[in-house]
Amino acid sequence: MDISSVANAASNATAASTQATASILMLRKAMDIQSQNAMTLLQALPQPASNPPNLGNVIDVRA
């Protein structure tokens, strides 16, 4: 093996590692944005109406 091929291989490995790190960071950022959007949508939902306190207390299970 010659020195230039070793240096080239090391350079390619470093570039691939940098690219993988950048891809992971972009994925995390996209997931954070999606999480924030989901929370915004959930907070925008109207609150359900409150049922009377006696509703659902007595259930007839005999048929």
Sequence and secondary structure as in RCSB ss.txt:
>XXXX:A:sequence
MDISSVANAASNATAASTQATASILMLRKAMDIQSQNAMTLLQALPQPASNPPNLGNVIDVRA
>XXXX:A:secstr
  HHHHHHHHHHHHHHHHHHHHHHHHHHHHHHHHHHHHHHHHHHS       TTTTS      
